[in-house]
C-alpha cells in the first residue's frame, strides 16, 4: 500500500514539474489551430515588413498591423562599437548555414578549451585499453593473442588502434596519436551540437533575427559550460565516439519527420543519412537497434510530397535536403516552410520504400557484411548471444540465490550451458546491481549455447517466481531511475546521492593497455597492476565536477535520473500536450493557411521524440546502472535539450 501511495505522490510531483517546464519552454500548448493560422499570417507580416500570407478562397484575411522591418529592430547589432570588439564573436548566431555552424562550433570549442589542457593527452577507459591491447596483439578479454573480440565494437578497436599506431610511428608515443583522435572527436562533437542548436532554432522561430527564447538561450549556455561535454568528448570510449554520429543522425531524422519523408528523396540526403546510420551502428551495437526502431516508426508517418513555403527571413530547410544553405541569390527574403502537401500514392510508396532501404542497408553494412567478409581477415571473433540476455540471466541468477532447489534438471542444464556457470555458482555470484559477474567474466563453456532452450527455462522459472523477476530487474536498473543509491562498488550500505561520478584520468589494465605506456608519466597500482595517469590537472577537473554536484538546484543536472527518466518522460508529456498541433498536410482541409480546426498530431510528435525516448529506454536492459557509468547515458544528456527545444516548437 505504501508503494502505491508513494508512486501516486511522485506522479503528482512530476506532473507539476512538467507543467512548470512547459511554461518555461514556451507558451501553453493546445491552442486552437485557427488562432495559430492567424498568428502565422500576422507573423509573416511582421517578419516580412508588411507581407501577409494569402488566405484560402472563402476565408477572410486576418487584419495585420504594419510592423517596422527587422533591420530596424536589430539595428543595434549591426555596429558594436569600439568598446565591445569581441561581442559579435561571442554571440551565438544559431543560423542554419555553413558559416553560421562553423562560427558557433568555434565558440563552443573556445568554452571547452580549458578542459583540453587539463585532460591532456585525453582519457583512455579500461575497456578501451583492452581493445587497444588486442589491436597490438596483446591477449585480452580471455582471448589469445592476435584475436579481436567483437563484444566491444571491432570498428572502434581498429579506429582507435589506427591513431595509436600512427602516433607511435611518428612520435614514439601511442598516446599522442590518441590525443589527436580526442581533438577530432571533440571538434566533431561541437559541430554536431552547433548543427542541432541551429536546426532547433529554425524549427522554433520564423526568422534568424527574431528574438531567441529563454529555452534556446539556456540550452546554448548549458552546452557551452557544462563540464560533462568536453570531458566526454575527450574520453576514448565507444559511447562518446558513437555520439559524434548519432546526434547529426537525429537532426536529419527530425527533418524527415518535419517534411513527411520528402527530404529522403534527395540523393545527397539519403546518402548522408545512411552513412551516419551505418557509422552510429558500427561504433555502438545498440545504435543499429535504435536506428532501425526509429525508422520503423517513420514508416507510419503520413507522407508529404513537398514543403509549401511563404516569405520570411528564416534559413531554408532545403539545406538539410542536400541543397544549398543560406539566403536566395536574389537577395530577397528566404521562404519559410509551412507544411508538406499530401503525397500522391506513387510518391508515398517511393518514400516508404526508401525508408525500408535505409533499414536494410544499415543492417547489411553494419552487421551482416562485416561479419561475412571482414571478420576472418581482420581476426575478429563474434560476440556471443548471451550478452543480449543480461537481464534474463540476472533474473535467473536471482532465482538460483533465493530458490536454489526449485528448478528442474532440464531447465538447469539449459541455463548452465547458456551462461557457463553451474546453478550453485550462479546463486553465489548474483549481484543485485550488475550482471557483469555472470556475463563479462563468465567462462565460455559452450561456444554455441542454445538461446531457445535458455528462454524456455527462463519462462518456466518466471511463471513460478514473477515477483523475484521484477525485483531483480528493478534492482539492476535502479541506478538509472533513483535519486539515491547504495555504493555497490565499495559495498557501502549508506544512502548516497545518485549523481554522476567521473574519472577524469586514464586507468588501464597493466597486462593489456598498460603495456602500451612508453614515454608518458604514470603510476602503477601494486595491488591490481593498473596503470593510471592521475595528476594535478586531472584533479582540478574532478574538483570542479565535485563542486558542481554539490551546488543546490544546479546539481539537479548531475543526477542520472534527470536525464534517463525525467527528461524523456517530459518529452512524451510534451507530445501529449501538443497532440492537437502540427499533423495536418497543406491541401487536406486547410486551404493553404494551416489547419482551421484542431487536428490530431500525437503520433507525429511521438515519432519526432523517438530517438531520445528509445535510446533512453535501452538503458533499462543494460547489464549495469549507476553513477559510475555516465558514458552509457551520455546520449540522453546531449539529446535531451535538443528534443525539448523541438518539443516546444509550434511548427
Beta strands, then each sheet from edge to edge (+ up, - down):
strand 1: 123-124
strand 2: 148-149
strand 3: 235-236
strand 4: 304-310
strand 5: 336-342
strand 6: 380-381
strand 7: 484-487
strand 8: 492-497
strand 9: 507-508
strand 10: 523-524
strand 11: 531-532
sheet 1: 1+ 3+
sheet 2: 2+ 6+
sheet 3: 4+ 5-
sheet 4: 7+ 8-
sheet 5: 9+ 11- 10+
end
